[in-house]
Amino acid sequence: MTLSQDPNLARQRKDDHARLALDQQTEAKVSPFDEVRFIHHSFNQTNYDRIDLSTKWANHKHAVPFYINGMTGGSDFTKQYNEKLSLVAAATGLPIATGSMSIALKDPNVIDSFTIMRQNNPDGFVMTNLGAHHSLENAKRVIDMIQADALQIHVNIPQEVVMPEGDRDYSMWLKNIEAMVQELDIPVIVKEVGFGMSRKTIQQLIDIGVENIDVSGRGGTNFVTIENDRRTKLDLSALSNWGQTTPESLIAAAPYQQQVNLLASGCITDFTHIVKAIAMGAQAAGMSGKMLHFVNELGVDQTIELIESWKEAIQLMMLLLGVETISELQEVDWYATGNLNTFANNYSTK
């Protein structure tokens, strides 16, 4: 039996991921979104009462332009977080995703750590999550487990490389994704896990029919660091800054805004980042580690209050920017400073 097949070790890995992700939330970070600045105009014709936060992606209209991204589940320890997060989603109307459900395909004892999300949120938009190495049949199985409204397929080569028990062959990933896009009757969302996406990557996904892409850039939960902390030999911490940030990925994705629904996660930690991500072309912004931190530190009720306050804050920022809809927000004037400006001026399409 390999490490990845041992159910006890697999559950421990899930616990390690949640614990180490929470540890990262206590670290002081500078957000790459700080290098995105809005141009202020002194007059506008916007009426606050007409501001509409709704957006559309994955064939659904969503009332608010942010969501709880997938991270956890697969053990008794992580079940408590999925329970809390799903209660928050049900109360606020936020779409929500499970963490990877690979473990549930092998270990029936942990299925309830994922199904709790649908149990607590029967009418909400709930996404299931699998890695790109999985088959169409496995995708159908996890979709059925939670009656998922959409499937997130995560791509995570840097994480796999650093993970002690990670996969070492990625040759079938695009073919697997293509099969799921063609055969499943629910929307498919392809997401990175915090390493960003290039134009080449986005074009490859468009070529196989993907319509929803979460660019999920560097700057949020760092899975290279998480997996390196789990290693007992061969320190790979030098790879901890691998990949593109979320703003860099959105700049790379700009030519494709009319072809796919772009989503942005990674280093989204407050309402200003949500607004900036949308202004850069995203339909919505996702948070995982930060939401995990909120429910862990604040509890369910205070997290709900915080999210409700963010909805109002986003409306006020839209008023400040002179826009009433998400599509108008995507047209506002902004510019890049610092390293982001350098990236924008030098990025290669190769």
C-alpha positions in Angstrom: 0.0 0.0 0.0 1.4 3.4 -1.0 1.1 6.5 1.2 -1.6 7.9 -1.0 -3.7 4.7 -0.6 -3.5 4.4 3.2 -6.7 6.0 4.4 -5.2 7.0 7.8 -2.4 8.8 6.1 -4.8 10.4 3.6 -6.9 11.8 6.4 -3.8 13.0 8.2 -2.8 14.9 5.0 -6.2 16.6 5.0 -5.7 17.6 8.6 -2.2 18.9 7.8 -3.5 21.0 4.9 -6.2 22.7 7.1 -3.8 23.3 10.0 -1.0 24.6 7.9 -3.4 26.8 5.9 -4.7 28.3 9.1 -1.1 28.9 10.3 -0.4 30.9 7.1 -3.3 33.2 7.8 -1.5 34.6 10.9 1.5 35.7 8.7 1.7 39.3 7.7 1.4 39.6 3.9 1.5 42.4 1.3 -1.2 41.8 -1.2 -0.3 42.0 -4.9 -3.7 43.8 -5.3 -2.1 46.8 -3.5 -0.4 47.4 -6.9 -3.8 48.0 -8.6 -5.0 51.6 -8.3 -8.3 53.1 -9.5 -8.5 56.4 -11.3 -10.8 58.8 -9.4 -13.3 60.9 -11.3 -15.0 63.7 -9.5 -18.5 63.3 -11.0 -20.8 60.4 -11.7 -24.5 59.7 -12.4 -24.7 56.6 -10.2 -27.7 56.0 -7.9 -26.9 53.7 -4.9 -30.4 52.2 -5.0 -29.8 50.9 -8.5 -26.5 49.1 -7.8 -26.8 45.5 -8.6 -24.2 43.0 -7.3 -25.4 40.0 -9.3 -23.1 38.2 -11.7 -23.3 35.2 -13.9 -20.9 32.2 -14.3 -21.1 28.5 -14.5 -24.5 28.9 -16.2 -26.0 30.4 -13.0 -26.9 33.9 -11.9 -25.4 34.6 -8.5 -26.6 37.4 -6.2 -23.1 38.5 -5.1 -19.8 38.5 -6.9 -17.7 36.4 -4.5 -17.7 32.8 -3.2 -16.2 30.4 -0.7 -13.6 28.4 -2.5 -12.7 24.8 -1.8 -10.1 23.8 0.6 -11.1 21.3 3.2 -12.9 18.0 4.1 -11.9 14.4 4.3 -11.5 13.9 8.1 -13.4 14.4 11.3 -11.2 17.4 12.0 -11.9 19.1 8.7 -15.6 18.2 8.8 -16.2 20.9 11.4 -14.9 23.5 9.0 -17.1 22.4 6.2 -20.1 22.4 8.5 -19.3 26.0 9.6 -18.6 27.2 6.1 -21.7 25.7 4.6 -23.8 27.4 7.3 -22.2 30.7 6.3 -22.9 30.0 2.7 -26.6 29.2 3.4 -27.1 32.3 5.4 -25.4 34.7 2.9 -26.2 33.2 -0.5 -22.5 32.7 -1.3 -21.6 29.9 -3.7 -19.4 27.4 -2.0 -17.0 24.6 -3.0 -15.8 21.5 -1.2 -12.1 20.6 -0.9 -10.9 17.8 -3.1 -13.1 14.8 -2.8 -10.6 12.3 -4.0 -10.4 10.8 -0.6 -14.1 10.2 -0.5 -13.8 7.9 -3.5 -11.5 5.6 -1.5 -12.7 6.0 2.1 -16.5 5.9 2.7 -15.9 6.9 6.3 -15.2 10.5 5.3 -18.0 11.1 2.9 -20.1 12.8 5.5 -17.4 15.5 5.9 -18.4 16.6 2.4 -22.1 15.8 2.3 -22.6 18.1 5.4 -22.1 21.0 3.0 -25.3 20.0 1.0 -27.2 19.0 4.1 -26.7 22.5 5.6 -27.2 24.3 2.4 -29.9 22.4 0.4 -30.8 25.2 -1.9 -27.4 26.9 -2.4 -24.9 26.7 -5.2 -22.5 23.9 -4.1 -19.5 22.9 -6.2 -17.6 19.6 -5.8 -13.8 19.4 -6.4 -11.5 16.8 -8.0 -8.0 16.8 -9.3 -7.4 16.7 -13.1 -6.0 13.2 -12.9 -9.4 11.7 -12.2 -11.7 9.9 -14.7 -15.1 11.0 -15.9 -16.6 8.2 -13.8 -15.0 9.5 -10.6 -16.3 12.9 -11.4 -19.8 11.6 -11.8 -19.5 9.8 -8.4 -18.5 12.9 -6.4 -21.2 15.0 -8.2 -23.8 12.5 -7.1 -22.5 12.4 -3.5 -23.4 16.0 -2.9 -25.8 16.7 -5.7 -23.3 19.3 -7.0 -24.3 22.3 -9.1 -20.9 22.5 -10.7 -17.6 20.6 -10.8 -14.3 22.3 -10.0 -11.3 20.5 -11.5 -8.1 21.7 -9.8 -4.7 21.8 -11.5 -1.8 21.8 -9.1 1.5 20.6 -10.6 3.7 22.6 -8.3 1.9 21.2 -5.3 2.1 17.6 -6.6 5.9 18.1 -7.3 6.6 19.2 -3.7 4.1 16.8 -2.1 6.0 13.8 -0.8 3.3 11.4 -2.1 2.4 13.6 -5.1 1.6 12.5 -8.6 4.5 12.4 -11.1 2.6 12.0 -14.4 0.4 14.8 -15.7 0.1 13.7 -19.3 -3.6 12.9 -19.2 -4.9 16.0 -17.5 -6.1 17.9 -20.5 -7.8 14.8 -22.0 -9.5 14.1 -18.7 -10.8 17.7 -18.4 -12.0 17.6 -22.0 -14.0 14.4 -21.4 -15.7 16.0 -18.3 -16.5 19.1 -20.2 -18.1 17.1 -23.0 -20.0 14.5 -21.0 -21.1 16.1 -17.8 -24.5 17.8 -17.6 -23.4 20.4 -15.1 -20.8 23.3 -15.6 -17.1 22.6 -15.2 -14.8 25.1 -13.7 -11.0 24.6 -14.0 -9.0 26.2 -11.2 -5.4 26.5 -10.3 -4.6 26.2 -6.6 -2.5 29.3 -6.1 0.1 29.4 -8.9 -1.7 31.5 -11.4 -2.4 30.9 -15.1 -0.7 32.0 -18.3 -2.2 32.9 -21.6 -0.9 29.5 -23.0 -2.8 27.7 -20.2 -6.0 29.6 -20.8 -5.9 29.0 -24.5 -5.4 25.3 -24.0 -8.5 25.2 -21.8 -10.5 27.2 -24.3 -9.4 24.8 -27.0 -11.0 21.9 -25.2 -14.2 23.7 -24.5 -13.8 25.0 -20.9 -16.0 28.0 -20.3 -15.3 28.8 -16.6 -11.7 29.4 -15.4 -10.5 30.3 -12.0 -7.0 31.7 -12.4 -6.2 31.4 -8.7 -2.9 33.1 -8.4 0.0 33.2 -6.0 -0.3 35.3 -2.8 -2.9 33.5 -0.8 -2.7 30.0 0.6 0.7 28.6 -0.5 0.5 24.9 -1.1 4.2 24.6 -2.0 5.0 25.8 1.5 2.3 23.5 3.0 3.7 20.4 1.2 7.3 21.4 2.0 6.4 21.6 5.7 5.2 18.0 5.4 8.5 16.8 3.9 11.1 15.0 6.0 13.9 15.3 3.5 14.9 17.4 0.5 13.9 21.0 1.4 12.1 22.6 -1.6 11.2 25.9 0.1 13.1 27.7 -2.7 10.0 27.0 -4.9 7.7 28.8 -2.5 7.3 31.8 -4.8 6.5 29.8 -7.9 3.9 31.1 -10.3 2.0 34.3 -11.1 0.0 36.4 -8.7 -3.7 36.7 -9.2 -3.5 40.3 -10.7 -0.7 39.1 -13.0 -2.9 36.2 -14.1 -5.9 38.5 -14.8 -3.6 40.7 -16.9 -2.6 37.5 -18.8 -6.2 36.5 -19.2 -7.4 39.9 -20.5 -7.6 38.9 -24.2 -10.0 36.1 -23.2 -12.6 38.0 -21.2 -15.2 37.7 -23.9 -14.6 34.0 -24.5 -14.7 32.6 -21.0 -16.0 33.4 -17.5 -13.0 34.4 -15.5 -12.9 33.8 -11.8 -10.2 35.1 -9.5 -9.0 33.6 -6.2 -5.7 33.7 -4.4 -4.8 36.7 -2.1 -8.4 37.9 -1.9 -8.6 39.0 1.7 -11.0 41.9 1.8 -13.8 43.7 -0.2 -11.3 46.0 -2.0 -9.6 43.0 -3.6 -12.9 41.6 -4.8 -13.7 44.9 -6.5 -10.2 45.1 -8.0 -10.4 41.6 -9.3 -13.7 42.3 -11.0 -12.4 45.5 -12.5 -9.6 43.5 -14.0 -12.0 41.1 -15.7 -13.3 38.5 -13.2 -16.9 37.7 -12.9 -16.4 36.9 -9.2 -13.7 36.4 -6.6 -13.1 33.4 -4.4 -11.7 33.0 -0.9 -10.6 29.8 0.8 -7.9 30.3 3.5 -9.3 33.6 4.6 -12.8 32.1 5.0 -11.3 29.2 6.9 -9.6 31.7 9.2 -12.9 33.7 9.7 -15.0 30.7 10.8 -12.1 29.5 13.0 -11.5 32.8 14.8 -14.9 34.5 14.6 -17.4 31.6 14.5 -20.4 31.3 12.1 -22.5 34.2 13.2 -19.8 36.9 13.2 -18.5 35.6 9.8 -22.0 36.0 8.4 -22.1 39.6 9.8 -18.7 40.3 8.2 -19.8 39.0 4.8 -23.0 41.1 4.9 -20.9 44.1 5.7 -18.7 43.3 2.7 -21.7 43.3 0.4 -22.5 46.8 1.5 -18.9 47.9 1.2 -18.7 46.6 -2.4 -21.9 48.6 -3.2 -20.3 51.7 -1.7 -17.1 51.2 -3.8 -19.2 50.8 -6.9 -20.9 54.0 -6.0 -17.5 55.7 -5.6 -16.5 54.3 -9.0 -19.7 55.5 -10.6 -21.0 52.0 -11.7 -24.3 50.2 -11.1 -23.5 46.7 -12.4 -20.7 44.1 -12.5 -20.3 44.5 -16.2 -19.9 48.3 -15.8 -17.4 47.7 -13.0 -15.3 45.7 -15.5 -14.9 48.9 -17.6 -13.6 51.3 -14.9 -10.2 53.0 -15.2 -7.4 51.4 -13.3 -3.6 51.1 -13.6 -0.8 48.9 -12.3 2.1 50.1 -10.2 5.4 48.5 -9.1 6.1 44.9 -10.0 2.6 44.5 -11.6 3.3 47.3 -13.9 6.6 45.7 -14.9 4.8 42.4 -15.5 2.1 44.1 -17.6 4.8 45.8 -19.8 7.0 42.8 -20.3 4.6 39.8 -20.3 5.3 37.4 -23.1 2.5 35.4 -24.8 4.8 32.4 -25.0 
